[in-house]
């Protein structure tokens, strides 16, 4: 048996039980929306056998998602953590990297492929520091040194994102009067902080919907210019929902409350569903757009994922608490 055959045999033995030992290495994963591979970046990453060795080293560690040049302009656009790798059922030679629930987080702003004309990844740079010619940048799975991972994440999810959001509409930085220096959390601590993630999620969802409520169609700002629309998780994080913009809806405070309590939902054709036995028609008519259809983001990549909407319809919509008091009247 040659070296290639031995390597293949070892790889098959390692995955006999569907699990692999991880090497705790940061990775870059290429993702394109029109790929033949069935990726759901916040849940699963589909890849061929030739990348199995590198992918295995990332189990338990963080990855950065990257959109290749031919797929669009985004560059690096999200971060997540790999929980496990398993063979893809019914697909010989394909594997699935399972994403740790609650770990996926999109960058506040996509990170361009180059910084001052040079790649973020040293593996993609030529001796002069410029972009290296060849197919390395098209590799679906690439190892990423720790310092380069931190630099990319810092560019996409700045340490001071919470302060930026607070001050965006005239707020004051905490501790400013006392002259305290802003606290900078380590990158991984930031990625696991619920308050930080809530801010990042809210910014992405509200901007995706143009600060307009997806159900009422209204864009309301207070006297200071602060948008009143909120960011709602379709599937709650505590029930294995993600912080992907595709698991979010921009909703007014009232409609957010109604959505979380199953009084309204969304059908696969974007029709807004109303629990008619709990919400009087005149109330629904005042709150929801006249044509009864969800107002979607301009970018189709930000549209709600059908699986998330289905989960909400099956697990929340119309599931009022037994003995609860009437909502109106």
N, C-alpha and C positions, 0 to 999 in steps of 0.2 A: 504494500500500500504506500503510495507516494505521500509527500507532505500535505498536499491539498486534501487527499482522501482522509488522512489522519485527522486533520483539522475539522473536516466536516463531521467525521464520526464522533469526535470529542464534543462538538457543538450539539449534536443530536442527543448524546448521552446526558449532557447537562440539562437539556430541556425535556427529558423524558417525563418528568412530573409536572411540566408546565411552569416551572419556576427556575430562576437563574440566580447565582450568587452575584451581588453587585460589587463594583469596584469604587463607587462614590467618586465619579468624575463628572464635571460639568460638561454639557453637550450643547451643540447647535443642531436643531432639527429643521430641515427645510419643509415648508408647507405651501402648497398652492391650491387654490379653491377648485381648479379644473383638473386636478390630478386623478389618475386612475385608482390611486390608493384612497381608501375610505377613512380619511382622517377626521376626527372631531377634536380639535386641539385641546379643548378643556376636559376631554374624557379619554381619548385613545389616539395613538399614533401608529399608523399602518406602514410597515416597511419590509423590504425583501431581505432574504437570508444574508446577502453579502455584507450587510451592515450590522449583523448580529453581534459580532465581537465588540465593536465600539459601543453599541447600544447597551450591552450587558454591563459595561463599566459605569453606566449612569444610573443604575437602579438605586433608589434612595436619595438621589441627588437632583439638583436643579438643572433645567434645560432652558435655552432661549430659542424661540421660534423665529424663523427667517423666511422671508418671501423672496424667491429667486428673481433675478432680473426680468426674465421673460414672463413672469406671472403678474408683475405689478411693481409699483414704486415704493412699497412700504419699507423694505429692508427688515430690520429686527423689530418685532411688534408685540411680543408677549413672553411671559415666563411661566414655568410650571415645574412640578416635581414628579419624577417617575416612581410609581409604587412597585411595579412588577413588569415582567415581560413574559408573554405566553404565546404559543403557536396560534396562528389565526385559524379558527375552525373552518374546515372545508376549503382551505387555500394552501396547497402544498408550497413550501418555500417562502411563506409570508408569516410575519410576526406582528404582535401588537404590544406596544408600550402602553401600559395602563397608567393613566395620570391620577395622582393622589387627589381624591375629592377635596375641593376647597383650596387647592394650591394654584390653579391657573389664574393669572392676572395679566390683563392687557396693559401695554405701556400707555402712559398719559399722552405721549406723542411717539410715533414710530421713529426709530433711530436709523438715520441714513446709513447706507452701506460703507461709506467712506467718511473719515474724519480728517479734514485738511488734506484731502487727496490720498489718504493712506487707509488701508483696511484696518478695522478694529482687531481682526484676528491675525496674529503673526503668521499663522500657517498659510494665509492667503497673500502674504506680502513677498515681493521680490527682494533681492539684496539691497536695493536702494530704498526700500520701504514703500514703494508704489504697489499697485495691484499686480499680482502675478498672473501671467497668461496660463491658460490650461483649464482643465476640468475640475480642479480641486474645489472651487467655489460652488460646483454643482453637486457635490457629494451630499447625500440626503442626511447623513449623520456625521458630525464632526466633533472631535474632542475640543474642549475650550479651557484654556488655563484660567485659574481662579481670578487672577488680576484682570483678565480681559472680560470675564463674566461680570465682575463687579463694575468695570468701566461702562459696559453696555447697559446694565441695569440702572446705574446711576444716571445715565443720559436719558433713559426712557421713563424711569420712575424716580425723580429727584428726592433726596432726603427731606427737603423742605416743602414737599407737596402739600402737606396739611396747612402749613403757614401760608403758602401761595393761595390756597383756596379761601382761607380765612380773610386774607387781605384783598381778595379779588374785587370785592364790592365795598371797600372802605373799612374793613375790620382792622383790628389792631393786633400786632404780633404779641403773643403771651410773653411777659417778662421784658418787653421792650423798654419800659420806663426804668427798670432796674439795671439796664445795660447787660442783661444776661446773654451769653452767646447761644445761638440756636443749637439745640441738641441734635446730633447726627447719629441715628441708629446705624449699626452695622447692616449691610445689605440684607442678609438672610433674616435678621430680626425684624427688619422692616417688612419683608415679604410675608411674615407670619403674624403681623400685628393687625388685629381686626379693625381698630380705628383707622389705620393707614389704608387698609384695603377698602374700607367703606368710602373713604374720600376718593380714591382712585376710581372705584366703580361708579360713584355718583357723577364724577366729572365726565367719564367716557359716555355713560348712558344719556345724560342730559344733552351733551354736545351732539351725540349721534342723532337725537330727535330734534335738534335745533331749538332746545329749551321750550318745546311745545308739548303739551299733554297729548298723548297718542289717542286718547279716547274722546276728549272734549274738543280737541283741535285748537285750544286756546293757548296763547303765550302771554302770561301775566307776569309783570315785574313790579316790585314794590317801589316806594319813593326813591330808594337808593340804587335802583337798577338791578337788584338781586332777583333772579328768576324764582318764582314760587313753585315751579314744577319739581317733583321728587323723583328719585330713581328707585323703582320697585324690582325686587327679585321675583322672577316668575316661579321658580322652584327655590325655596329657601335654602340658604347655605347649610343650616343645621339638618336639612333633609337631603343632603348630597347635591344641592344645587351649586353652581359655580359663580364666579365673579366675571364671567364673560358678558360682554354687552349683548350677546344673543340670548342671555338668560335675564335680560332686563327690559323694563318698560318705563318710559318717562310718563308720569301720571301726576295729576293734581293731588293735593292732600286728601280730598274727599274720595276720589276714585282709587287712590292707593289703598285707603282704608277698606273700601268696598271690595277691591280685588283680593286683598289678603284674607278677607272673610268669606270669599266665595260668592259674593253677590253679583259679580261680573266676571267674565272670562273672554277668551278669544278662540274662534273656530279656525280650522286650517285654511279657510278662504279669507281670513282676516275680518270676518264678521264679528262684531262685538256681541257677546251673549249676555243676557240679563236674566237673573233669577226672578221671574215675573211674580211668583208667589210671595216674594220678600221685598221687592222694589216696585212701588206704584209706578204706573206708566208715566204719569205727569212728572215724577221725579227723574226718571230715566230720560225723558224727552228734554228736560232742562240741562242735564249733565253730559249727554252723549251727542256726538256729531249727528246731523240730520240723516245722513246716508247710512249710519250704523256700521261704518267700516273703519278699522284701525288706521291711523296715520303713521306711515312707516318711515324709517330713516332714508335719507337720500342714497346711501351706500347699501346695496343689497347684502353685503357681507355682515351688516349690523342688524339685519332683520331677525326677529325672534325665531329661535329654532323650533321647528314643529314638535320635536320630542318634548321640549320644555312646556309648550302650550298644552300638549296632550296630557302631560303629568298634572298640570294645574286643573284641567277639566275633570280628570278622573279622580283627583285626590282632594281638591279644594272647592271647586264650583258646586254650589248647591248643597254643600255639606254643613249646613247650619248646626250649631250646638243644640243637643236635645234640651228642651225646656227653656231655651233662650227667649228673652223678651223680644217683642216685635221691634224691628229697626226703626220703622216709622209709625206714627199714629199712637 
